[in-house]
Amino acid sequence: MTTPASGQATHTTIDPVRVRYIKLGTGGNWEKECAERGVIRFGFGSASSERFSLCRAHNWDDLQAAFLAESPENKGRATRFTNETRLFFEDQGSTLWLTFVGERLLWGFLTGAAPKPHADGEGVWRSVAGGWKSTDINGEPLTKDRLSGALTKLAAYRGTSCRVDVDQYVIRRINGKKMPEVERAVVATEAVKRSTKELLTLLGPRDFETLVDLVFTSSGWRRLGVVGKTQKTLDLDIELPTTGERAFVQVKTRTTGAEFEEYLAKFEENDLFDRMFYVYHSGHVPDEIRDGVTVIGPDKLAEMVFNAGLVSWLLRKVS
């Protein structure tokens, strides 16, 4: 059985002739089977002996007549059904097929093997070459939260299949490339984060403590104690109201691994706090994972400052 929705990098760019979206069954009832088997199922009564013979013979005029006989007043419906069926049966691997299963975008190309009637009599199926993929060619996940709404809106499409009008966008995304406008924004964002990291080193202890306080309160933590001064090993006493979790934040402009170990020992002796955050902008502390302890160095802190919208505050303080 084909591994469903492979997440492995392929590093092979795609260049399809066309891009089409397909819904896998009414209400998505074929999604699980198709993802696991690495196939596309197609309906429109294509498994019936009459229609299957017409499709295999590429007799599209007679197929359209059969659809029209079902609904004589709706010629447009007969034409659309015929065109969708033709594109599925005649595809020899040049069409990029897309579908959404849950939050994931799945994509793939059909093999050259001819369609076969499904065992349950509901339509036909064809194999996807190498199975469905759910990542770009570099292995990055293609989930709705990472994709443009112009593409994700297709998940609400009520028909069976349709042309994708943002074809160049999705091809670029699968090839691991972003639109030029996005690439420029990403480059600019990374430049701001690098500059933010450098600006942090210009803050004195009091301003640095204030910045860290603002970062945590913007993340939902509530300060219980006064910043600095009151206790030798306590700079911030904070609580997360949603869970009742209590933590202390030790803030250091410059520190060493040995100093960190001293504060770690004090935390381990204290049963008042659930967590400890150790925040600094200069020096070095081993970034190892310990239960209840989070080390936030200059790289991570610069990202948190950026995400909290505090870059302007930082600029005012160091200007």
C-alpha positions in Angstrom: 0.0 0.0 0.0 1.2 3.5 -0.8 2.2 5.6 2.2 -0.5 8.3 2.5 0.5 11.9 1.8 4.3 11.5 1.7 6.2 14.2 3.5 9.6 13.4 2.1 11.5 15.9 0.0 11.7 15.1 -3.7 13.9 18.0 -4.9 12.5 17.5 -8.4 10.7 20.5 -9.8 7.3 20.1 -11.4 6.1 21.7 -14.7 2.5 20.6 -15.4 0.6 21.4 -18.6 -2.5 22.2 -16.5 -3.6 22.2 -12.8 -6.9 20.8 -11.6 -8.7 20.5 -8.3 -10.7 17.4 -7.6 -13.1 16.5 -4.8 -12.7 12.9 -3.6 -16.3 11.8 -3.2 -19.5 13.4 -1.9 -18.6 15.0 1.4 -15.1 13.7 1.1 -16.1 10.1 1.7 -13.4 8.8 -0.7 -10.6 10.9 0.9 -9.2 8.3 3.3 -9.1 5.5 0.7 -7.5 7.7 -1.9 -4.9 9.1 0.4 -3.9 5.6 1.7 -3.9 3.8 -1.6 -2.4 6.7 -3.6 -5.3 6.9 -6.1 -7.9 9.3 -7.5 -11.5 8.1 -7.6 -13.8 9.6 -10.2 -17.6 9.3 -10.4 -20.3 10.5 -12.9 -21.4 6.9 -13.3 -18.2 6.1 -15.2 -18.1 2.5 -14.0 -21.4 1.5 -15.7 -20.7 -0.7 -18.7 -22.2 1.8 -21.2 -20.3 4.8 -20.0 -17.1 3.0 -19.2 -17.0 1.7 -22.8 -17.6 5.2 -24.2 -14.9 6.7 -22.0 -12.3 4.0 -23.0 -13.1 4.6 -26.6 -12.9 8.4 -26.1 -16.4 8.7 -27.6 -17.1 12.0 -26.0 -20.0 13.0 -28.2 -22.0 10.0 -27.2 -21.1 10.4 -23.6 -22.4 14.0 -23.7 -25.6 12.7 -25.2 -25.9 10.2 -22.4 -25.6 13.0 -19.8 -28.0 15.2 -21.7 -30.6 12.3 -21.8 -30.5 12.4 -17.9 -31.3 16.1 -17.9 -32.5 17.4 -21.3 -33.1 20.9 -20.0 -29.5 21.3 -18.8 -27.1 21.2 -21.7 -24.4 23.1 -19.8 -24.4 20.4 -17.1 -23.9 17.7 -19.8 -21.0 19.6 -21.3 -19.3 20.2 -18.0 -19.6 16.6 -16.9 -18.3 15.4 -20.3 -15.3 17.8 -20.2 -14.4 16.8 -16.6 -14.6 13.1 -17.5 -12.5 13.6 -20.7 -9.7 15.4 -18.8 -9.5 12.6 -16.2 -9.5 9.7 -18.7 -7.2 11.3 -21.3 -4.6 12.6 -18.8 -1.3 10.8 -19.4 0.5 12.4 -16.4 0.8 16.1 -17.6 -1.9 17.4 -15.2 -1.2 18.4 -11.7 -4.1 17.2 -9.5 -4.9 18.9 -6.2 -7.2 18.1 -3.3 -7.6 19.1 0.3 -7.9 16.4 3.0 -8.4 18.1 6.4 -5.9 20.9 6.7 -3.4 19.4 4.1 -3.1 20.1 0.5 -2.4 16.9 -1.4 -0.9 16.9 -4.9 0.2 14.4 -7.5 0.3 13.3 -11.1 -1.5 10.3 -12.6 0.4 7.3 -14.0 -0.2 6.3 -17.6 -2.3 3.3 -16.5 -5.9 3.2 -17.8 -8.8 3.9 -15.4 -10.4 0.8 -13.8 -13.9 0.4 -12.4 -13.9 0.5 -8.6 -14.9 -2.7 -6.8 -17.9 -1.0 -5.2 -19.3 0.0 -8.6 -19.0 3.7 -7.7 -17.0 5.2 -10.5 -13.4 4.4 -11.6 -9.9 5.0 -10.2 -6.4 5.7 -11.3 -3.1 5.6 -9.6 -1.1 8.6 -8.5 2.5 8.3 -9.5 4.5 7.8 -6.3 1.4 8.4 -4.2 -0.1 11.7 -3.0 2.4 14.3 -1.6 1.5 16.8 1.1 4.8 18.9 1.2 6.7 21.0 -1.3 9.7 19.5 -3.1 11.9 20.5 -0.1 9.7 18.6 2.4 8.0 21.7 3.8 4.3 21.0 4.8 1.6 22.4 2.5 -1.1 23.2 5.0 -4.0 25.7 4.8 -2.4 28.1 7.3 0.7 28.3 4.9 -1.3 28.9 1.7 -3.1 31.7 0.0 -6.8 32.0 0.5 -7.1 32.1 -3.3 -6.1 28.4 -3.2 -7.7 27.2 0.0 -11.1 28.5 -1.0 -11.2 25.4 -3.4 -11.8 23.2 -0.4 -15.4 24.6 -0.4 -15.9 23.8 -4.1 -19.2 21.8 -4.6 -18.5 20.2 -7.9 -16.2 17.2 -8.8 -13.2 18.9 -10.4 -12.3 22.3 -11.8 -9.5 24.3 -13.3 -7.2 26.1 -10.7 -7.1 29.8 -11.6 -4.0 30.4 -9.4 -2.0 27.7 -11.2 1.3 29.6 -11.2 1.0 30.3 -7.5 0.5 26.6 -6.6 3.3 25.4 -9.0 5.7 27.8 -7.4 4.7 26.8 -3.8 5.2 23.1 -4.6 8.5 23.9 -6.2 9.5 25.5 -2.9 9.5 29.0 -4.3 7.5 31.9 -3.0 6.0 34.7 -5.0 8.5 37.6 -5.6 6.5 39.9 -3.3 6.6 37.3 -0.6 10.3 36.6 -1.0 11.0 40.3 -0.7 8.9 40.4 2.5 10.7 37.4 3.9 14.1 38.9 3.2 13.1 42.2 4.8 11.7 40.4 7.9 14.9 38.4 8.4 16.9 41.7 8.1 14.7 43.3 10.8 15.2 40.3 13.1 19.0 40.4 12.7 19.0 44.2 13.4 16.7 43.6 16.4 19.2 41.1 17.8 22.0 43.7 17.5 19.9 46.5 19.1 19.2 44.3 22.2 22.8 44.6 23.2 22.5 48.4 23.4 19.9 48.2 26.2 20.9 48.7 29.8 19.6 46.3 32.6 16.5 48.3 33.5 15.3 48.8 29.9 16.1 45.2 29.1 14.0 44.0 32.0 11.2 46.3 30.9 11.4 44.9 27.3 11.3 41.3 28.5 8.3 42.2 30.7 6.5 43.6 27.7 7.3 40.5 25.6 5.8 38.1 28.2 2.7 40.2 29.0 2.0 40.5 25.2 2.0 36.7 25.1 -0.7 36.4 27.7 1.4 36.1 30.9 0.4 38.4 33.8 3.1 40.0 36.0 2.5 39.4 39.7 5.7 40.9 41.1 7.6 44.1 40.6 10.3 44.0 37.9 13.7 43.5 39.5 14.8 45.0 42.9 12.8 43.0 45.3 14.4 39.6 45.3 18.0 38.7 44.4 17.0 35.7 42.2 13.7 37.1 40.9 13.3 39.6 38.1 9.7 38.7 37.0 7.1 36.8 38.9 4.4 35.9 36.2 1.3 33.8 35.9 -0.6 32.4 32.9 -4.2 33.1 33.8 -5.6 30.5 31.4 -3.9 27.6 33.2 -2.8 29.1 36.5 0.8 28.2 35.7 3.3 30.3 37.6 6.8 31.1 36.5 9.8 33.3 37.2 11.8 35.0 34.6 15.5 35.6 35.3 16.7 38.5 33.1 20.4 39.0 32.4 21.9 41.4 29.9 25.2 39.3 30.0 25.6 35.9 31.5 27.6 32.7 31.5 26.8 29.0 31.7 28.1 28.9 35.3 25.8 31.7 36.4 22.8 29.9 34.7 23.6 26.8 36.7 23.4 28.8 39.9 20.0 30.1 39.2 18.9 26.7 38.0 19.8 25.2 41.3 17.7 27.8 43.1 14.8 27.1 40.9 15.0 23.3 41.6 15.0 24.1 45.3 11.9 26.3 45.0 8.4 24.6 44.9 6.5 27.9 44.4 7.1 28.1 40.6 6.1 25.7 37.8 8.5 27.0 35.3 11.7 29.1 34.9 12.6 31.3 31.9 16.2 32.5 31.7 16.5 35.4 29.3 19.7 37.1 28.2 21.1 39.1 25.2 24.9 38.6 25.5 27.1 35.6 26.6 26.4 32.0 26.2 24.1 29.4 27.9 23.8 25.8 26.7 20.5 25.5 24.9 19.6 22.2 26.4 16.1 21.0 27.2 15.3 20.6 30.9 11.9 20.0 32.5 10.3 23.3 33.3 13.2 25.4 32.2 13.4 27.5 29.0 16.5 29.4 27.9 15.8 32.4 25.7 18.9 33.7 24.0 19.4 36.7 21.7 18.1 34.9 18.5 14.9 33.6 20.1 14.3 36.9 21.9 14.7 39.0 18.8 12.0 36.9 17.1 9.7 37.3 20.1 10.3 41.0 20.1 9.4 41.2 16.4 6.3 39.0 16.8 5.1 41.1 19.7 5.4 44.3 17.6 8.0 45.8 20.0 10.6 46.8 17.4 9.4 50.4 17.4 9.7 50.5 21.2 13.2 49.1 21.0 14.2 51.7 18.5 13.0 54.5 20.6 14.9 53.3 23.6 18.3 52.9 21.8 18.0 56.0 19.6 
